[in-house]
Amino acid sequence: MKSKIQEVNHALDRAKEILGLRSDRQLALMLDLEKQNVAAWRARGEVPASRALQIEFCTDNAVTWPDLCPTLFIDTKNLLGNK
């Protein structure tokens, strides 16, 4: 089973591929961010929810916010009682 960090990194890589981007720098520029923000997401294994929704929209739902925010997704499921 993949770790949370591996899953998020895979989702970010899929988003870049879908969007025709070759680097994290290009992804950051598309989102009007510094490259260090994307590096921090990769290291943390979690993308901020607002950025995750932007990526979901830009990839036409091919990469979704639960792919990018696994902790938030699990917390939300638990809150709703859907364990």
KARA-V726326 format. One record per helix or strand. SS is the DSSP state (hx for helix, st for strand). FROM is the first residue (numbers start at 0). LEN is the number of residues. Records with the same first field share a line. If there is no record, write none. Layout:
SS=FROM-LEN  FROM-LEN
This chain:
hx=3-16  23-7  34-10  48-10  64-4  69-10
